[in-house]
Amino acid sequence: MTIERLQLLRNVGQFDSVATDAQLQLAKLSLIYAENGRGKTTLATILRSLGTGETALIEERRRLGSAHAPHVVLAAPGAPFTYQNGAWSVLHPDIAVFDDGFVAANVCSGIAIETAHKQNLHELILGARGVALNTALQGHVGRVEEHNRALRAKGDVIPAAARGTLTVDAFCALAADPAIDAKLEAAQRALSAARSADAIRSRPAFAALSLPAFDPAALNALLARGLPALEADAAARVKAHLRRLGRDGEAWVGEGMTRIAGASEDQAGDICPFCAQDLAASPLIRHYQAYFSDAYGELRSAINQTGKGINTTHGGDVPAAFERAVRVAVENREFWRSFTDVPDIDVDTAAIVRAWGAARDAVLAVLRAKAGAPLEPMELSAECLASIAAYDEQRATIGDLSAALLGRNASIAIVKEKAAGANVATLSAELAKLSAVKARHEPATAALCDDYLAEKAAKKATERLRDQARAALDQYRQGIFPAYEAAINDYLGRFNAGFRLGSVTSVNNRGGSSASYSVLINNVPVALNADDGPSFKNTLSAGDRNALALAFFFASLDQDARLADKVVVIDDPMTSLDEHRRLTTVQEMHRLYGRVRQMIVLSHSKAFLCAVWEGSDRTARCALQIVRSGGGSTLAAWNVHHDTLTPHDLRHELVRGYIEVGNTANERDVAEALRPILEQFTRVAYPGAFPPGSVLGRRFFDQCQQRHGQPNEILSVDDTAELRLLVNYANTFHHDTNPAWETAHINDRELLGFATRTIAFASR
């Protein structure tokens, strides 16, 4: 009995509520195209459930978010097949389905043959006694599995955050470490340094901090200086006169002495620079000349230079520079403290600057007084010395701090060296391991690990009993387990497979006994499963595995006496098949098509479905497709002829459709199609300048620019500029010109503009 129509698909898989009309009738050959994830597998599963009665196949595909149960109606001659309220109205036992479910149950799962595939074969080979022995073995195997479940449960309560990436077994096996806290701290610092390698490389070590010193002894020596050769009577008379002149009198007179014409001891007739009178009779002039001698000038110069030196060393921007140096040191300390031990920096720069300024001002005040009376013996006052002493205390503190900081530069150099060559992954793993050791031996976690280890010991005892039962079964099998050759080899030959199945043997594994066979390639046996070396998973390609599955399927159909009444459903048989097998697959399907009641083929490959379509009976075929509808899928007619169009035609159609309709669902496809359209147009319009294999880039545009206005001009100036703008935009959506092409933002209005201009340019 054929399936005439997929009349209703409601609340199942991607189908919300799809009701088809008579225009979507199925035929003897029905092809259904769909992208992956649209609902092909759901349709195949529905038909498998109709054939086997396994309602769970449909219930587990109940549409997510649906408040109602699945409801399916498949039209057929007479009463329809209806699935409602968790049951079929009537079954169709003559449905045979090839899909992932068939492969997983009969051939392999993924790239490997699993235990379940081989256990069924094992039961057929064993006799009654062997089954009894195997049952005893399976009892012990079951108890081992109970231990495993208990171990999983007890392992699950061990905090995953505590054990990190370690397995439960590895975590529980960690030994205690009395120095774990110190090791953890060191590992954390090392990892932090490795992660900050660039910052560490560029961050300087500590620079020296210093404050300039005052020299009280040198200052007092300067302040005490006078003119020893000056007679006391002359000095007394000059000083008495200067006192009568008042403040700065000495400086005023000293300056005047430099202006007396011929002012020397061996000259007469000296003239006063103020009144122009002869000074020969003045009783003080000779005393002035002795008083304000060269030694006097040198002393005054020494006083002035010392004052300037104090200002240069202790004044101006020097205090601000010191404060900046302290701020830099504080910043460096905050950085380096994450990677090594560094001393605290507790410096009150404001207090230091105040003490510094007080000492400086006191010294300068004494120097100013000395400058006013150079020959007057003076010394630093007690207050001045106290200010210098207070400043020296601050200076000593800074010196100690500087020495401590500089003493850490060696450690910082080690940090830099280690960070430069550190491996973050290795350090992270070491830190994780140390963290796991600490967590393992926390009291609460230690108790959980002890419970787990006790269960593990109990499992080992049960495994010994299992091994004894297995030895008894092995002894029995040695006498009765014959080599078993699968008849499937006949069908592999008809399917042009380059391999055969070898002898069957019995093996033991944790899940019980099972049969194993090998694959023969060039008469060399290849194991089904192997840890290394050739095996089923690495010697058979995806196409080989699919060919093996199809051979199993076709072989089972050939042995079915009701083949002529079968509705054969084939879901995606072309996964990873190469071209010569694609042709063979199509030929085998054409051969099978003539011997069955109905064939329904579903695939995501339009090329494959088109090949099946070609050569089939035009009067007994139909083509449907599953398309997106809102948040789900629906059925629609499929124009097979349309998919024979060239890619260039399809791109034009895609972009034109976007311009006319504005479907944003395929806007990225539209954006990606712009450059191929322009390149195809350019290749056809200008084959000499743009041969196959060329790309629209600088070379082509330079060539266009060089030929502007020439007899062999390719594009005009305006056309070149327009094409360049179009290509610049289109390059945004291609990997060879934009590494982020897959996530490039698309603006609908912008895309519409460039799409319209592209079609206009390529339509000239």
C-alpha positions in Angstrom: 0.0 0.0 0.0 1.4 3.4 -1.0 1.5 6.6 0.9 -0.5 9.0 -1.2 0.0 12.3 0.7 1.5 13.7 3.9 -1.9 15.0 4.8 -1.2 16.5 8.3 1.9 17.0 10.3 1.2 18.7 13.6 3.3 19.3 16.7 6.1 17.1 15.6 9.7 18.1 15.0 9.9 21.3 12.9 6.3 20.9 11.8 3.9 23.1 13.8 0.7 22.5 11.8 1.2 21.5 8.1 -1.8 20.5 6.1 -1.2 19.7 2.4 -3.7 19.7 -0.4 -4.1 17.4 -3.4 -1.4 19.3 -5.3 1.3 17.8 -3.1 0.5 14.2 -3.8 3.3 11.5 -3.5 4.1 9.2 -6.4 5.8 5.9 -6.8 9.0 7.8 -6.8 8.9 10.7 -4.4 11.9 13.0 -3.9 12.0 15.3 -0.9 14.7 17.9 -0.6 15.5 19.8 2.5 18.4 21.6 4.2 19.8 19.9 7.2 17.6 20.6 10.3 14.5 21.3 8.3 12.7 18.0 9.0 13.9 15.2 6.7 14.8 12.9 9.6 11.5 13.7 11.3 9.6 12.4 8.2 11.8 9.3 8.0 11.2 8.7 11.7 7.4 9.1 11.3 7.4 6.5 8.5 9.7 4.1 10.6 7.2 4.4 13.5 4.3 3.6 11.1 6.2 0.5 10.1 7.4 -0.7 13.5 4.7 0.7 15.9 7.4 2.4 18.0 5.4 5.4 19.2 8.4 6.7 21.2 10.0 7.6 17.9 7.3 10.3 17.4 6.7 11.2 21.0 10.4 12.1 21.5 10.1 14.4 18.6 7.2 16.3 20.0 7.6 20.0 19.0 9.3 22.0 21.6 7.0 24.5 23.3 3.9 22.8 21.9 1.0 22.4 24.4 -0.5 19.5 22.4 0.6 16.0 21.5 1.8 15.1 18.0 -0.9 14.4 15.4 0.0 12.9 12.0 -2.3 11.9 9.1 -0.9 10.0 6.1 -3.3 9.7 3.2 -3.5 6.2 1.6 -5.9 4.2 -0.5 -8.9 3.6 1.7 -8.5 4.8 5.3 -5.6 7.1 6.2 -2.9 6.2 8.6 -3.5 8.4 11.7 -1.3 9.0 14.7 -3.1 10.6 17.6 -3.2 10.3 21.3 0.1 8.3 21.3 -1.0 5.5 18.9 -1.4 4.7 15.2 -4.9 3.9 13.9 -3.3 1.0 11.9 0.3 0.0 11.1 2.0 -0.4 7.8 4.5 -3.3 8.3 5.7 -3.1 4.7 7.7 0.1 5.3 11.5 -0.3 5.2 13.6 2.8 6.2 17.2 3.5 5.6 18.4 6.4 7.8 20.7 7.1 10.7 18.6 4.9 12.9 19.2 1.9 10.6 22.9 2.5 10.5 23.2 3.0 14.2 21.2 -0.2 15.0 22.8 -2.5 12.4 26.1 -1.2 11.2 28.0 1.4 13.3 27.6 4.6 15.3 29.7 7.4 13.9 33.0 6.0 12.8 33.0 2.9 15.1 31.1 -0.3 15.5 29.8 -0.3 19.0 29.2 -3.2 21.4 25.4 -3.2 20.9 25.9 -3.9 17.1 27.9 -7.0 17.9 26.0 -8.4 20.9 23.0 -9.3 18.8 25.2 -11.4 16.4 26.8 -13.1 19.4 23.5 -14.4 20.7 22.8 -16.1 17.4 26.0 -18.0 17.5 25.9 -19.3 21.1 23.9 -22.4 22.0 21.6 -22.9 24.9 24.4 -23.8 27.3 26.5 -20.9 26.1 23.6 -18.6 26.7 23.3 -19.8 30.2 27.0 -19.3 30.8 26.7 -15.9 29.3 23.7 -15.1 31.5 25.8 -15.9 34.6 28.5 -13.7 33.2 26.1 -10.9 32.5 24.9 -11.1 36.1 28.3 -10.2 37.3 28.7 -7.7 34.6 25.4 -6.1 35.8 26.7 -5.9 39.3 29.9 -4.3 38.1 27.7 -1.8 36.3 25.9 -1.2 39.6 29.3 -0.4 41.2 30.0 1.9 38.3 26.7 3.7 38.9 27.5 4.0 42.5 31.0 5.2 41.7 29.6 7.8 39.3 27.1 9.0 42.0 29.7 9.2 44.7 32.1 10.8 42.2 29.5 13.4 41.3 29.2 14.6 44.9 32.9 15.4 44.9 32.8 19.1 43.9 33.9 19.5 40.3 35.2 23.0 41.2 37.5 21.3 43.7 39.0 18.8 41.3 39.2 21.0 38.3 40.1 19.1 35.1 41.2 16.0 37.0 39.1 12.8 36.9 37.6 11.6 40.1 40.1 8.8 40.3 43.1 11.1 39.8 41.7 13.6 42.2 41.2 11.0 45.0 44.7 9.7 44.4 46.3 13.0 45.2 48.7 12.8 48.2 48.8 15.4 50.9 51.5 18.1 50.8 52.4 19.9 54.1 53.8 22.8 52.2 50.8 23.3 49.9 50.0 26.9 51.0 53.5 28.2 50.2 53.5 26.4 46.9 50.1 27.7 46.0 51.2 31.3 46.7 54.3 30.9 44.6 52.4 29.3 41.7 49.8 32.1 41.7 52.5 34.7 41.5 54.3 32.9 38.7 51.0 32.5 36.7 50.2 36.2 37.3 53.6 37.2 36.0 53.3 35.0 32.9 49.9 36.4 32.0 51.4 39.9 32.4 54.6 39.2 30.5 54.2 42.3 28.2 53.5 44.6 31.1 56.4 43.1 33.1 58.8 43.5 30.2 58.0 47.2 29.8 57.7 48.1 33.5 61.1 49.4 34.9 62.6 48.3 38.1 62.9 50.7 41.1 65.1 53.8 40.6 67.1 55.3 43.5 65.4 57.8 45.7 67.6 60.5 47.3 67.5 63.9 48.9 70.5 66.3 48.6 72.4 67.0 51.8 73.3 70.3 53.6 77.0 70.6 54.8 76.8 72.5 58.1 80.6 72.3 58.6 81.4 73.8 55.2 78.7 76.4 55.8 80.1 77.4 59.2 83.6 77.5 57.8 82.3 80.0 55.1 80.4 82.0 57.7 83.5 82.3 59.9 85.7 83.6 57.2 87.0 87.3 57.3 90.2 89.1 56.3 93.0 88.1 58.7 95.5 90.7 57.3 93.3 93.7 58.0 94.5 95.8 60.9 92.1 95.8 63.8 92.1 99.7 64.0 91.3 100.0 60.3 88.6 97.3 60.5 87.1 99.0 63.6 87.0 102.5 62.0 85.4 101.1 58.7 82.8 99.0 60.6 81.9 102.0 62.8 81.4 104.1 59.7 79.4 101.4 58.0 77.1 101.0 61.0 76.3 104.7 60.7 75.3 104.1 57.1 72.7 101.7 58.1 71.4 98.6 56.3 73.4 97.4 53.2 75.9 100.2 53.9 78.8 97.9 53.5 77.6 96.6 50.1 77.0 100.2 49.0 80.4 101.4 49.9 82.0 98.2 48.5 80.4 98.9 45.2 81.5 102.5 45.3 85.1 101.6 45.9 85.3 99.9 42.5 84.4 103.3 40.9 87.0 105.5 42.4 89.4 106.6 39.7 93.0 105.4 40.4 91.8 103.7 43.7 95.1 102.1 44.7 97.6 102.6 47.5 100.3 104.0 45.3 98.2 106.6 43.6 97.3 110.1 44.8 94.5 112.4 43.8 91.7 109.9 44.0 88.4 111.4 43.0 85.1 110.7 44.7 82.6 109.2 42.3 79.8 111.1 43.9 81.0 114.7 44.4 84.2 114.7 42.3 86.3 116.0 45.2 89.8 114.9 45.9 89.9 112.1 48.5 93.6 112.4 49.3 92.9 114.1 52.6 90.1 111.6 53.6 91.1 109.7 56.8 88.9 106.7 55.8 89.8 106.1 52.2 93.0 104.1 52.9 91.1 102.0 55.4 88.4 101.4 52.8 91.0 100.3 50.3 92.4 97.8 52.7 88.9 96.6 53.8 87.5 96.1 50.3 90.5 94.3 48.8 90.6 91.3 46.3 90.3 88.9 49.2 87.1 90.7 50.2 85.8 90.3 46.7 86.7 86.6 46.6 84.8 86.1 50.0 81.7 87.8 48.7 81.8 85.7 45.6 82.1 82.5 47.7 79.1 83.6 49.7 77.1 84.4 46.6 78.0 81.1 44.9 77.2 79.1 48.0 73.8 80.7 48.1 73.2 80.0 44.4 74.3 76.4 44.9 71.8 76.0 47.8 69.0 77.3 45.5 70.1 75.0 42.7 70.4 71.9 44.8 67.5 72.5 47.2 65.2 74.9 45.4 63.3 75.4 42.2 61.9 72.2 40.6 64.0 69.9 42.7 61.4 69.2 45.4 58.7 68.6 42.8 61.0 66.2 41.0 61.5 64.3 44.2 57.7 64.1 44.7 57.3 62.8 41.2 60.0 60.2 41.9 58.1 59.0 45.0 54.9 58.8 43.0 56.6 56.7 40.4 58.0 54.4 43.1 54.6 54.0 44.6 53.1 53.1 41.2 56.0 50.6 40.6 55.4 49.1 44.0 51.7 48.6 43.3 52.6 46.8 40.1 55.5 44.6 41.4 53.8 43.6 44.7 51.6 41.1 42.6 54.8 39.3 41.5 57.3 39.5 44.4 57.7 40.9 47.9 58.3 44.6 47.9 58.5 46.9 50.9 55.7 49.3 51.7 56.2 53.0 50.7 54.8 55.2 53.5 56.3 58.6 52.6 54.8 61.9 53.6 56.2 64.0 50.8 54.5 67.1 52.0 56.2 66.8 55.4 59.5 66.2 53.7 59.1 69.2 51.5 58.2 71.4 54.5 61.3 70.2 56.5 63.4 70.6 53.4 62.1 74.1 52.8 62.6 75.1 56.4 66.3 74.0 56.4 66.9 75.7 53.0 65.3 78.9 54.1 67.3 79.0 57.4 70.6 78.4 55.6 69.8 81.0 52.9 68.9 83.6 55.6 72.3 83.1 57.3 74.0 83.4 53.9 72.1 86.6 53.1 73.2 88.0 56.5 76.8 87.0 55.7 76.5 88.6 52.3 75.5 91.8 54.0 78.5 91.8 56.3 81.1 89.5 54.6 83.8 90.3 57.2 81.5 89.7 60.2 82.2 86.2 61.7 79.0 84.2 61.8 77.8 80.6 62.3 74.6 78.6 61.8 72.1 79.3 64.5 70.7 76.6 66.8 67.4 76.9 65.0 69.0 76.5 61.6 70.9 73.4 62.8 67.7 72.0 64.2 66.0 72.5 60.8 68.9 70.8 59.1 68.8 67.9 61.6 65.1 67.4 61.1 65.6 67.4 57.3 68.5 64.9 57.7 66.2 62.5 59.5 63.8 62.6 56.5 66.8 62.2 54.2 68.0 59.1 56.1 64.5 57.6 55.9 64.4 58.1 52.2 67.9 56.6 51.9 66.8 53.5 53.8 63.7 53.2 51.7 65.7 53.6 48.5 68.2 50.9 49.5 65.3 48.6 50.3 63.6 49.2 46.9 66.9 48.8 45.0 67.5 45.6 46.9 64.3 44.2 45.3 65.5 44.9 41.8 67.4 41.6 41.7 64.1 39.8 42.5 62.3 41.9 39.9 65.0 40.9 37.3 64.2 37.2 38.1 60.5 37.9 37.7 61.2 39.5 34.3 63.4 36.6 33.2 60.8 34.0 34.2 57.9 35.8 32.7 59.7 36.2 29.4 60.1 32.4 29.1 57.0 31.3 31.0 54.4 29.0 29.6 51.0 30.1 30.7 49.4 26.7 30.0 52.0 24.9 32.0 51.8 27.3 34.9 48.0 27.2 34.9 48.1 23.4 35.0 50.6 23.4 37.9 48.4 25.9 39.8 45.3 23.8 39.1 47.1 20.7 40.4 48.2 22.4 43.6 44.7 23.8 44.1 43.3 20.3 43.6 45.8 18.9 46.2 44.7 21.5 48.8 41.0 20.9 48.0 41.4 17.1 48.1 42.5 17.1 51.7 40.0 19.6 53.1 38.0 17.6 55.7 34.7 17.5 53.9 36.2 16.5 50.6 38.5 14.0 52.1 35.5 12.1 53.6 33.8 12.0 50.1 37.0 10.7 48.5 37.3 8.0 51.2 33.8 6.8 50.4 34.5 6.7 46.7 37.7 4.7 47.2 35.8 2.2 49.4 33.3 1.6 46.6 36.1 1.2 44.1 37.6 -1.6 46.2 34.2 -3.3 46.3 34.0 -3.1 42.5 37.4 -4.9 42.2 36.1 -7.8 44.2 33.0 -8.2 41.9 35.3 -8.0 38.9 37.2 -11.0 40.1 33.9 -13.0 40.2 33.1 -11.7 36.7 36.5 -12.8 35.4 35.9 -16.3 36.7 32.5 -16.6 34.9 34.1 -15.3 31.8 36.8 -17.9 31.9 34.1 -20.6 32.1 32.3 -19.2 29.0 35.6 -18.9 27.1 36.3 -22.5 27.7 32.9 -23.4 26.3 33.3 -21.2 23.3 36.6 -22.6 22.3 34.8 -25.8 21.2 31.7 -24.5 19.5 32.2 -20.9 18.2 32.8 -21.4 14.5 34.1 -19.0 12.1 31.2 -17.0 10.8 31.1 -15.5 7.4 28.5 -12.9 6.7 26.4 -13.2 3.6 26.7 -9.5 3.3 29.9 -10.0 1.2 27.7 -10.9 -1.8 26.0 -7.5 -1.5 29.2 -5.6 -1.0 30.5 -7.1 -4.3 27.3 -6.0 -6.1 27.7 -2.6 -4.6 31.3 -2.3 -6.0 32.8 -2.0 -2.5 36.6 -2.4 -2.3 36.5 -4.4 0.9 34.9 -7.6 2.4 34.0 -8.8 5.9 36.3 -11.3 7.5 35.8 -14.1 10.0 33.7 -13.6 13.1 35.1 -14.1 16.6 33.9 -13.8 20.1 35.2 -11.2 22.4 34.6 -10.2 26.0 34.2 -6.6 27.2 32.8 -4.8 30.1 29.3 -4.9 28.8 29.4 -8.7 28.2 30.2 -11.0 25.3 29.8 -10.0 21.7 30.8 -11.0 18.2 33.5 -9.2 16.3 34.4 -9.4 12.6 37.1 -7.8 10.6 37.1 -5.9 7.4 39.2 -7.4 4.6 41.0 -4.8 2.4 43.2 -6.2 -0.3 42.7 -9.6 1.6 44.3 -8.0 4.7 42.1 -8.2 7.8 41.4 -4.9 9.6 40.0 -5.0 13.2 36.8 -3.3 13.9 38.2 -1.4 16.9 41.9 -0.9 17.8 43.7 1.6 20.0 46.3 2.2 17.3 47.0 0.9 13.9 44.5 0.1 11.1 40.9 -0.3 12.2 37.4 0.2 11.0 37.3 3.8 12.0 40.6 4.8 10.2 40.7 2.6 7.1 37.1 3.0 5.9 36.2 6.4 4.7 32.9 8.0 5.4 31.8 6.9 1.9 33.0 3.3 2.6 31.0 3.2 5.8 27.9 4.5 4.1 28.4 2.0 1.3 28.5 -0.8 3.9 25.3 0.5 5.5 23.6 0.7 2.1 24.8 -2.9 1.3 23.2 -4.1 4.5 20.0 -2.3 3.6 19.8 -3.5 0.0 20.7 -7.0 1.1 18.0 -7.1 3.6 15.5 -6.0 1.0 16.6 -8.6 -1.5 16.0 -11.3 1.1 12.5 -10.0 1.8 9.7 -12.1 0.2 7.3 -9.1 0.3 9.7 -6.8 -1.6 7.1 -5.9 -4.2 4.8 -4.6 -1.5 7.4 -2.5 0.2 7.4 1.2 0.7 11.1 2.0 0.8 12.2 5.2 2.5 15.8 6.3 2.0 17.0 9.3 4.0 20.3 11.0 2.9 22.1 8.0 1.5 24.7 10.4 -0.1 26.6 11.4 3.0 30.3 11.7 2.1 30.0 9.3 -0.9 32.5 9.9 -3.7 31.4 10.4 -7.3 31.8 6.8 -8.5 29.7 5.6 -5.6 27.1 8.3 -6.2 26.5 6.9 -9.7 26.4 3.4 -8.3 23.9 4.5 -5.6 21.7 6.1 -8.2 21.8 3.0 -10.4 21.0 0.7 -7.4 18.1 2.9 -6.5 16.8 2.9 -10.1 17.0 -0.9 -10.0 15.3 -1.1 -6.7 12.6 1.4 -7.8 11.2 -1.1 -10.3 10.8 -3.9 -7.7 9.0 -2.1 -4.9 5.6 -0.5 -4.4 6.9 3.0 -3.6 10.2 4.7 -3.0 10.5 7.9 -1.0 14.0 9.5 -1.1 15.0 12.4 1.2 18.2 14.3 0.9 19.9 17.6 1.5 21.9 17.1 -1.8 20.0 18.6 -4.7 22.6 17.2 -7.1 22.0 13.7 -5.9 18.2 14.0 -6.1 18.4 15.5 -9.5 20.5 12.5 -10.6 17.8 10.1 -9.2 15.1 12.2 -11.0 16.8 11.9 -14.3 15.9 8.7 -16.1 13.0 7.9 -13.8 9.5 7.4 -15.1 8.1 10.9 -15.8 4.5 9.7 -15.2 5.2 8.2 -11.7 7.4 10.7 -10.0 7.1 13.9 -7.9 9.4 16.3 -6.0 8.7 18.1 -2.8 10.8 20.3 -0.5 10.7 21.2 3.1 11.1 24.9 3.6 11.1 27.3 6.5 7.8 28.7 7.6 8.1 31.2 10.5 9.8 29.4 13.3 9.2 25.9 11.8 9.0 24.1 8.5 6.4 23.3 5.9 6.0 21.3 2.6 6.1 22.8 -0.8 6.5 21.7 -4.4 10.0 21.6 -5.7 10.9 22.7 -9.2 13.8 20.3 -9.9 14.5 22.0 -13.2 15.2 25.2 -11.4 18.1 23.7 -9.6 19.8 22.7 -12.8 20.5 26.4 -13.4 24.2 27.6 -13.2 25.5 29.2 -10.1 25.9 32.5 -11.9 22.2 32.4 -12.9 21.2 31.6 -9.4 23.3 34.4 -7.9 21.6 36.9 -10.3 18.2 35.5 -9.4 19.1 35.7 -5.7 20.2 39.3 -5.8 17.3 40.4 -8.0 14.9 38.7 -5.7 16.3 40.5 -2.7 16.0 43.9 -4.6 12.4 43.2 -5.4 11.2 41.5 -2.2 13.7 42.5 0.4 14.0 39.2 2.2 16.5 39.8 5.0 16.7 36.1 5.8 19.2 35.6 2.9 20.9 39.0 3.0 24.3 37.5 3.8 24.0 35.2 0.8 23.1 38.3 -1.2 26.1 40.2 0.1 28.5 37.3 -0.7 27.0 37.0 -4.3 27.9 40.5 -5.3 31.6 40.0 -6.0 31.1 36.7 -8.0 28.5 38.5 -10.1 31.0 41.4 -10.9 33.9 39.0 -11.5 31.8 36.8 -13.9 30.6 39.8 -15.8 34.1 41.2 -16.1 35.5 37.8 -17.2 32.9 37.6 -20.0 33.0 41.3 -21.0 36.8 41.7 -20.8 38.4 38.2 -21.2 41.7 39.6 -22.4 42.2 41.8 -19.4 40.5 39.6 -16.8 41.3 35.9 -17.6 40.1 32.9 -15.6 41.6 32.8 -12.1 41.8 36.5 -11.8 40.3 38.5 -8.9 39.0 42.0 -9.0 41.8 43.8 -7.2 44.6 46.3 -7.6 46.2 44.7 -10.6 43.0 44.9 -12.7 42.2 48.4 -11.6 45.7 49.6 -12.3 45.4 48.2 -15.8 42.1 50.0 -16.3 43.6 53.3 -15.1 46.7 52.9 -17.4 44.4 52.5 -20.4 42.1 55.4 -19.7 41.6 57.4 -22.9 43.6 54.8 -24.9 42.3 52.9 -27.9 42.4 49.7 -25.9 40.6 51.2 -22.9 38.9 48.6 -20.7 36.6 50.7 -18.6 36.0 54.4 -18.6 37.1 56.6 -15.7 33.6 56.6 -14.2 33.0 52.9 -14.7 36.4 52.1 -13.1 35.5 54.2 -10.1 32.1 52.6 -9.8 33.4 49.1 -10.1 36.1 49.8 -7.5 33.4 51.1 -5.1 31.3 48.0 -5.7 34.2 45.6 -5.2 35.4 47.4 -2.0 31.9 46.8 -0.5 31.6 43.2 -1.8 35.1 42.3 -0.4 33.7 42.8 3.1 31.9 39.5 2.8 34.7 37.3 1.6 37.4 35.5 3.7 40.3 36.4 1.4 39.8 40.1 1.8 38.2 40.4 5.3 39.2 38.0 8.1 35.9 38.9 9.9 33.8 38.3 6.8 31.4 35.9 8.5 30.4 38.5 11.2 30.5 41.6 9.1 27.5 43.8 9.8 24.9 44.1 7.1 22.7 47.1 6.8 19.6 46.4 4.7 19.5 49.9 3.1 23.2 49.8 2.3 23.0 46.3 0.9 20.0 47.2 -1.2 21.9 50.1 -2.7 25.0 48.1 -3.6 22.9 45.2 -4.9 21.0 47.5 -7.2 24.2 49.1 -8.5 25.9 45.7 -8.9 23.0 44.4 -11.1 23.0 47.6 -13.1 26.7 47.4 -13.7 26.6 43.8 -14.7 23.7 44.3 -17.0 25.4 46.7 -19.4 
